[in-house]
Amino acid sequence: MAGTKWYAKQGDQYGYITEQLLDENLDPVDLTAIQSVTFEMQTPGSGLPTVSDSANCEVLGNPLDGIVRYQWQPGDLDAHGQYFFEWRILFSTDRVQTFPSNGYNFIEVLRKLND
């Protein structure tokens, strides 16, 4: 579960990034009793998130399937380059777990052709 790789185009504002969260046994994470899910994205090595958003995240379908989705917002993909991203789940017990747990997801924002 070392993470997935995604691609997007610079300046896009429409669409979603969706992922199924898996536990250490590669089973879907039960998202029934959560307070929030947060999408976090940052440039590798920067230490500061370029995106940290829970308002535009949601659990899709049956919470037992562990599927989360983030809707891109204006500005999220303005700068081309490489980014890490992860999901932070705040459970109803006030405990946090981050996915993936053994690495990072990766997104490459590709430069627009007319730039």
GUFIFI-468317 format. One line per 2 residues: number of its first residue (from 1); their letters; for each residue x, y, z of N, C-alpha, C, CB. Coordinates in steps of 0.05 Angstrom, whole numbers. Glycine has a CB too. Example, Ala and Ser with C-alpha at 12.3 -4.5 7.8 and 13.67 -1.06 7.14 Angstrom:
// residues 2
1	AS	264/-114/156/246/-90/156/264/-66/156/226/-89/181; 257/-45/142/273/-21/143/258/1/157/282/-12/114
// end
This chain:
// residues 115
1	MA	17/-24/0/0/0/0/18/25/0/-19/0/24; 38/25/-16/57/46/-16/47/71/-29/82/37/-30
3	GT	24/72/-40/14/97/-51/9/95/-81/33/119/-46; -8/112/-90/-16/112/-118/-5/136/-132/-47/111/-121
5	KW	-5/136/-158/5/158/-174/-18/169/-191/30/150/-192; -21/195/-190/-42/208/-206/-30/230/-223/-63/221/-187
7	YA	-45/238/-243/-36/260/-261/-59/280/-263/-28/250/-289; -53/305/-266/-73/326/-270/-60/347/-288/-83/339/-243
9	KQ	-76/364/-300/-65/386/-316/-67/413/-301/-81/388/-343; -46/428/-305/-43/454/-292/-68/471/-297/-18/469/-302
11	GD	-78/483/-276/-101/501/-278/-128/488/-278/-98/516/-303; -130/462/-278/-156/449/-277/-169/455/-251/-153/418/-281
13	QY	-196/457/-252/-211/462/-228/-235/444/-225/-221/491/-228; -239/427/-245/-262/409/-245/-252/381/-241/-278/411/-271
15	GY	-267/365/-227/-261/337/-224/-254/330/-195/-238/330/-241; -248/305/-191/-244/294/-165/-220/277/-164/-269/278/-156
17	IT	-209/272/-140/-190/252/-136/-202/232/-115/-162/264/-125; -204/207/-123/-218/187/-107/-199/164/-101/-243/177/-122
19	EQ	-202/154/-76/-185/131/-69/-199/114/-48/-158/142/-57; -193/88/-50/-203/69/-29/-181/66/-9/-211/42/-42
21	LL	-187/72/16/-168/70/38/-168/41/48/-175/90/61; -143/30/51/-140/3/59/-124/1/85/-126/-14/37
23	DE	-130/-19/102/-115/-22/127/-90/-40/121/-132/-35/148; -76/-47/143/-51/-63/140/-56/-90/128/-38/-66/166
25	NL	-80/-100/128/-87/-126/116/-98/-123/88/-107/-141/134; -97/-99/78/-108/-92/51/-138/-94/50/-95/-109/30
27	DP	-151/-92/73/-181/-91/74/-190/-62/75/-191/-107/99; -213/-56/63/-224/-29/64/-227/-19/93/-250/-27/50
29	VD	-220/6/98/-223/18/124/-252/25/129/-205/44/127; -263/18/152/-290/25/159/-292/54/167/-300/7/183
31	LT	-306/70/150/-308/99/155/-336/107/167/-304/113/128; -349/87/179/-375/92/190/-374/113/212/-387/66/201
33	AI	-355/111/230/-355/128/254/-331/148/252/-352/111/280; -333/166/232/-312/186/230/-324/214/234/-298/185/203
35	QS	-307/232/243/-315/260/245/-309/275/219/-302/274/268; -286/269/207/-278/283/182/-257/268/167/-268/311/189
37	VT	-255/275/142/-233/266/125/-221/291/113/-243/246/102; -194/292/113/-180/315/102/-160/307/81/-164/330/125
39	FE	-160/321/58/-141/317/37/-118/336/41/-155/321/9; -94/326/41/-70/343/44/-51/338/22/-56/338/72
41	MQ	-40/359/10/-22/357/-12/1/377/-8/-36/363/-40; 26/369/-14/48/387/-11/71/380/-30/58/388/18
43	TP	88/399/-35/112/394/-51/131/378/-34/125/421/-60; 143/356/-45/162/340/-29/183/357/-17/174/318/-47
45	GS	188/353/9/209/367/23/202/395/33/232/370/6; 178/405/26/172/432/34/163/434/63/150/443/16
47	GL	149/414/73/140/414/101/114/430/105/160/425/118; 105/445/84/81/461/87/61/451/66/87/491/83
49	PT	36/446/74/16/437/55/8/459/35/-8/426/69; 5/452/10/-6/471/-9/-36/468/-10/6/465/-38
51	VS	-46/445/-1/-75/441/3/-79/426/29/-87/425/-22; -97/435/45/-106/420/69/-135/427/72/-89/429/95
53	DS	-152/408/63/-181/415/60/-198/391/69/-187/422/31; -215/396/88/-235/376/96/-263/384/86/-235/372/127
55	AN	-267/409/80/-294/418/72/-303/407/45/-294/449/70; -284/400/28/-290/390/1/-284/360/-2/-275/405/-19
57	CE	-283/346/21/-279/317/21/-305/303/29/-256/309/41; -308/279/20/-331/263/27/-325/233/26/-355/270/9
59	VL	-341/218/40/-341/189/39/-361/181/18/-348/175/67; -353/164/-1/-371/156/-23/-384/129/-17/-356/154/-49
61	GN	-410/128/-23/-424/102/-21/-425/91/7/-411/82/-39; -422/65/9/-423/51/34/-397/57/50/-426/21/30
63	PL	-399/68/74/-375/74/90/-357/50/96/-383/87/116; -369/26/94/-353/2/98/-333/-4/76/-371/-22/102
65	DG	-338/9/53/-320/6/29/-295/23/31/-335/12/4; -295/43/49/-271/59/53/-263/78/30/-248/42/59
67	IV	-282/87/15/-276/104/-8/-281/133/-1/-294/96/-33; -260/150/-7/-261/178/-1/-256/194/-27/-240/187/20
69	RY	-266/219/-27/-263/235/-52/-258/264/-44/-288/232/-69; -241/277/-59/-236/306/-56/-242/319/-82/-207/311/-47
71	QW	-257/341/-81/-262/357/-105/-242/379/-108/-291/368/-105; -228/380/-130/-208/401/-135/-221/428/-133/-196/398/-163
73	QP	-206/447/-121/-216/474/-117/-198/493/-134/-215/482/-87; -209/517/-141/-193/536/-155/-167/542/-140/-209/563/-159
75	GD	-145/540/-155/-118/545/-143/-103/520/-135/-121/562/-119; -117/498/-131/-103/473/-123/-83/464/-143/-123/451/-118
77	LD	-89/467/-169/-71/457/-190/-59/479/-207/-87/437/-207; -56/502/-196/-46/525/-211/-16/522/-218/-49/551/-196
79	AH	-1/509/-201/28/507/-206/35/478/-215/44/514/-180; 48/476/-238/56/450/-247/79/440/-229/65/450/-277
81	GQ	82/414/-228/103/402/-211/94/376/-198/112/422/-190; 110/367/-180/105/341/-167/98/346/-138/130/323/-168
83	YF	78/331/-128/67/334/-102/62/307/-89/41/351/-102; 65/306/-62/55/284/-47/27/291/-37/74/277/-23
85	FE	10/270/-33/-15/275/-20/-23/252/-3/-37/281/-40; -40/257/17/-49/237/36/-76/244/46/-29/232/59
87	WR	-89/225/60/-115/229/72/-113/227/102/-136/208/60; -124/245/116/-124/244/146/-153/240/155/-112/271/158
89	IL	-157/218/170/-183/211/179/-184/217/209/-190/181/173; -204/232/218/-209/237/246/-233/220/254/-214/268/252
91	FS	-228/200/270/-249/182/278/-265/194/301/-237/155/287; -288/183/307/-305/194/328/-293/191/355/-332/179/327
93	TD	-272/175/358/-257/173/383/-236/195/387/-243/145/384; -236/214/368/-216/236/368/-188/226/361/-216/251/394
95	RV	-185/203/350/-159/193/341/-157/197/311/-156/163/348; -132/202/302/-126/208/274/-110/185/262/-111/235/271
97	QT	-117/178/237/-100/159/222/-97/170/194/-113/131/221; -72/168/184/-65/179/158/-61/156/138/-39/196/160
99	FP	-70/160/114/-68/139/92/-55/152/68/-96/128/85; -37/138/54/-27/112/62/-9/114/86/-13/98/38
101	SN	-7/92/100/10/92/125/39/86/120/-1/72/145; 46/76/97/74/69/91/84/82/65/77/38/88
103	GY	82/108/65/91/123/42/72/146/36/95/105/17; 73/155/11/55/177/3/44/171/-24/71/204/2
105	NF	20/182/-29/10/182/-56/25/205/-70/-21/187/-56; 24/203/-97/39/222/-113/22/233/-135/64/208/-125
107	IE	23/258/-140/9/270/-162/28/288/-177/-16/287/-153; 27/286/-204/43/303/-221/24/322/-236/61/287/-240
109	VL	27/347/-231/11/367/-245/27/375/-270/5/393/-227; 16/367/-293/30/372/-319/25/400/-329/21/351/-339
111	RK	45/412/-341/43/439/-352/23/439/-375/71/449/-362; 7/461/-376/-12/464/-399/4/467/-425/-30/488/-394
113	LN	-7/458/-447/7/460/-472/12/489/-481/-9/446/-493; -6/508/-474/-2/535/-483/15/552/-465/-30/548/-487
115	D	29/540/-446/47/555/-428/76/552/-436/43/546/-399
// end
